[in-house]
Amino acid sequence: MTTPWGEPALTRFPEDPRDRLRAWDASDEYLLRHLAAERVPLDGTVVVLGDRWGALVTALAEHRPVQISDSFLTQEATRANLARAGAEPGAVRLLTTQDPPPERIDVLLVRVPKSLALLEDQLLRLAPAVHAGTVVVGTGMVKEIHTSTLRLFERILGPTRTSLAEKKARLIFCTPDPVLERPAGPWPYVYTLPDGIGPAAGGTVVNHAGVFCADRLDIGTRFFLGHLPPGRGRRVVDLGCGNGVVGTSVALADPDAEVLFVDESFQAVASAEATYKANGAPGHAEFRVGDGLAGVPSGSVDVVLSNPPFHSHQATTDATAWRMFTGARRTLRPGGELWVVGNRHLGYHVKLRKLFGNSRLVASDPKFVVLKAVKR
């Protein structure tokens, strides 16, 4: 990536030489050019929110910025990109969206996230640290910045305008208003599960901002809950757990089950833990933020349950699902089972047969399928 601060070599995480998706885009470049052209002072506390793969903080490493991210994969990519660029150890402070933010922010750079709810939540968390002299600049591709995006900046921080578009990217300029009355944040959002979905029926869901389907049970998970395996085994993984409804349902059905909740989103794992506790689920549970099943011992799991995502930010890709499936095969004991729910058109049965040598259709409707693969 060419920037006014050099040309760092950047990769996504996990690094894959076959992956043609870049670790930056035109909106990152546009923001960095603007900072240099306008000579924005970067000697105070610089906070970068939503940096996708560490491109912004890697370019600005000499100014010792703070990165705030919801993504474990983003943090790992950032560490690798900083090391590759020869940045001084500790040059960038990595925080999660669940960590307390800095007490004072002099420059706030926002890479607009896909989730408007996550943007709202984080701006509300950061607003008390923003002062009248804070430089606030957002960036994103034109298709990512909507009127609702600008209204959020204006409602939470102050008057907002946008730049002209360059290479299909746009900047957001916000002038902080210290006396602005800010609304109370609605997050985390709590709702009650419907009847007819098994052991979790009538239970409570706690959703932190940015987690999929914040205010209702998504139809794919609802379909999955009606077809979970009856004998789940001792050690069960809710892989890509989101708000943890699937794993909580397992724990409610079988007090002896040990359930591992895993997701790469810090917001998701916080939601899963809150959902589990809100339902008084018995048994033992572990909550882990990470890259799928990396770090889980081989042959240590009886059942893996998953509703894999098929997007990475704005890009449609099956790379995440493939990593989930390969991780499941490694960690399952012989005879262990991977249960997957997905849209019919994704063709997961082909991948499962290639990897496991088998795939059985458990249930289907016009939109979804539930598939089972057994480790031989």
N, C-alpha and C positions, 0 to 999 in steps of 0.2 A: 504494500500500500504506500503510495507516494503522499507525503505530508510535509508541511513546513519544518517539521522536527526530524526529518529523515525518512527512510524507506524500510520500515520493519517488515520482516517476513512473518505472516500470520497464518495460523491454522485453526480450524475448529477442534473440538474435543468430543470423542476420541479421534485422534488423528488417523486419517485413512487416505492414502495416496490416490485411491480411486474416486474419492469424493470430489466432485467438480464444484460444489458450493463454496463460495468464498467466505472468509471470516470477517468481511467488512462489505459495505456497500456505498453508494454515492452519497447517502445522507451523512455517514461518518466523515467522508472526505470534505463535504460541504461545510460541516461544522468546524472542522479543524482549519480550513482555509479562512473562514470567517474570524476565528479567534486570532489568527496571525495578522490578517489584513486590518482588523480593527484594533490591534494591539491591546486586546483585553488583558488587564493585569491578572496574572496567575500566581501572585506571591502570597495570597491568603489561603484559606481553606477551600480547595476545589473539590466538589462532590460530583461524581458522575453516576447518574441513575439509569439503569436499564441497558448498560453497555452489553451488546450481544455476545461477543467473543473476546472482549478485552481490547478491541482495536483502539478505542479512545484513550483508555488509561495507559496503554503501552506507548502510544505516541506522546502522551503528556507526562510520562514517568518522572522526568527531571523536576516536575513541579509538585511531586509527591501527592497526587490526588487520592481521594477516597472513592472506591467503587462500591455501589450498593446494588446487589443482584438477588433475584429469587432463584437463580439456577446454579446448581452444583456443577453442571457441565461448563457453564460460563466461567465459574471461578477456576476450574481446572485448566480451561483454555487460556485464561488470563495468566495464570502462573507459568504455563509453558511459553506463551508469547513473550512475557517479560524476560524470562531466562534467555530465550533465543535472541532477544534484542540487547542483551547485556545490561539490563537495568540493575541498579544497585539493590541488593536484597532488602526488602522492607520498604522499597520506594513507594509502593502502592498499598494502601490499607484496604483489605477486602472485608466488607460487611455484607450480611444477608438482610433481606427485607424484614426479618424478625429481630434484628439487633437494634439497640438504641442508636439513633443517628447522631452525628456530630452536634455539639451545642451551638456552633456558629458556622454559617455557610457564607462564603464571600463570592463564590462562583458556583452556580448550579447548572449542570449540563444534563439534559434529559433526552435519552434515546427513547422515543415514544414506544411503549410496549403494545403488543397486540390486544391486551386486555385493558379496556377503559377503567374497569373497576380497580385493577392493580395500580394504574396511574393515579386515580383518585385517592386511594388509600395511602400511597407513598407521598404524594404532594401534601396531604393533610399531616402526615408524620413529620415531614421536613419543614413545613411552613413556620413553626415557632423558631427555627434556627435561621430563617431568612430575614434580612434587615433591609432598610431602604436603599442601601448601596449595593446590594447583592446583584450581580449580573446573572440573569436567568435566560438561557438559550436552550430551546428544544430542537430536535431534529428528527426527521423521518422521511420515508418515501411519500410522495403525494397521496398514494392510495391508502396510507396509514393515518393521515391527518385529516380529521373531519371537523365540522362545526362544533360537534360535541367535545372534541379534544380541546379546542380553543376556549370553549366555555368553562371547562374544568380549570384551566390555568387562570382564567379571569376570575372565576368564582372563589378560588382558593388563595391565589397569590396576588393578582392585580391586573391592570390593563394589559391586553395581549394583542399582538398583531403578527402577521406572517410575512415572510420574504417572497420574492419571486422564485419560481421553480428553476432549478438547474439540474439537468440530467435526471429528471423525474423525482428530485428530492426538494424538500422545503425546510426552512428554518422557522422557528417560533421565537418571538421576542416578547418577554414579559417584564413589566416594570413593577416590582413589589410595592404593595401598599400596606405599610405596617399597621394601620388602623382598620383594615378591612375586617369585617365580622365574618368569620369562617363558619361554615356549617359543621355540625357534629358528624363524624364519620359513621357510616352504617355497618362497619366491619368489626369483628366477624359477624356474618349473617347466620341466623339460626332458624331452621324450619323443621316441621314434623313429617316423617315418612308416611306414605299412604298405607292402607290395608292391602292384604293380598300379596305381600312380597316375602313371606316367610318370617323367620325369627326376628328380623329387624322392623317388622310392621309396627307403626305407631311410635317408632323410636325418634331420636333427635339427631339432626345433622348440624354440624358446626362448620361453616365455610369461611375461611379467610379469603380476602380479595385476590382475584386472579385464578382461583381454582375453578375448574370446568363445572358448568351448570351450578351457579352460586345459589339460586333461589328455588330449585326444584330437583327432583331425582331425574337424571337424564334417562331417556328411553332405552338406551343400550344397557346400562347398569340394571335398570328395572327388569329387562328381559333376562339378564344373566342371573339375577337373584332368584328367579323362578326355576332355574335349571342347574343350581350348584350341585356338585357331587355329594351323594348321601354319606359316604364314608370318606371323610376328609383326611384321615391320618393324624399323626401326632404333630408334625411340623408343617405348617401351611404358610405360604407367602402370598400376600396381596401385593402384586408387582405393578408399579405405576398406580399406587393406591388412591391418588386423588384425596377425596375427603374421608376415605376409609370405610365407606358403607359396606363393601363386600367383606373385608376382613372382620369388621365388627359383627356382621351377620354370622360368620363362621364361629366367632367366639361365643356368641349368644346361643348358637345351636349345640356347641360342644365345649363345655367348661374345661375339658382336658386338653384342648388344642393349644398349641403354642403358635401364635400368629406373628409373623414378621411383616410389618408395613414398610414398603420401600417406594420412594419417589425421588426424582431429581429436583423437585421444587420444594423449597423451604416452607412456602405457604401451604403446600399440600400436606406435608408431613405434620405440620402444626395443626392443620384441620383434622387429619386422621386421628391424632392423639386426643384432641378435644372431643371428637365424635365418640371415640371409644370410651372415654371417661364419662361423657354425658349419659351413656346408656348403661353404665354400671356393669359392663361386660366382665364376666369372671375369667379366670385363667391367666395365662402369661402372655404379654405382648411386648414386642420390641419395635421401635420406630427409628428408621434409618434414612438419612438423606444420602443419596449416592448415585452412581452410574449403574442402574439396574442391579444385578446380582453380584457385581464385582465385590470381592471380599467375603462372600458367603462360601463356606467350605464345600468342596465337591462331594456329591453323594450324601448330603445332609438333610435333604428336604423330601417330604412325602407328596405334597401337592403344591403347584403354582397356579394361581388364578390371575388372569390379566385381561384388561381391556386396553390394548396398546394404542397410543396416539399415532396418527399418520401425518402429522405436521411437525416441522421444526421451524418455529417462528412463522414466517409467511410461506416457507417452502413445503411442498408436498413430497414426502419421502417415506420409504418403508425401512430405512436404515435403523430407526429406533426399535421397531417391532422385531427386526431380524436379530438385533443384539439381545433383546428380551428373550427370544426363543432359544438362541444359542446358550445364553446364560442359564435358562431353565433346564436345558438338557444336561449341562455340566453339573448343576447343583442337585438335580433329582437323583434319588437312589434308584437302583434297578426296580422296575415295576411302578415307579412314581409317575404321576400324571400332570400334564400341563393342560389346563382348561382355559380357553380363549373365547371371548365374544368380540365380534367385529362386524362391520358392514359387509353385506354379501359380496359387493363388487371388489373387495380388497384381495380376494383369492388367497387367504391365509392357509387354506388346506393344502395348496401346492407347496408352500414353504415348509409346513409341518411334515408333509410326506418326505420331502427332500432331506430334512434334518433328522427326523425320528424314524422314518421308514413306515410311518402309519399316521392316519388321521381319521377320526370318526365323527360324523355329524351327529350331535346330541339333540339339537333342536334348531328350528328355523322359523322365521316369519318373513313377510315380504321385504323387510329391511335388514334384519340381523341373522347371524348364525352363531351357534355355540358349538365349538369344536373341542375334541379331546385327543391328545397324543400321549402315548405311553412310552416311557424309556425302557427299551428291551435290555 
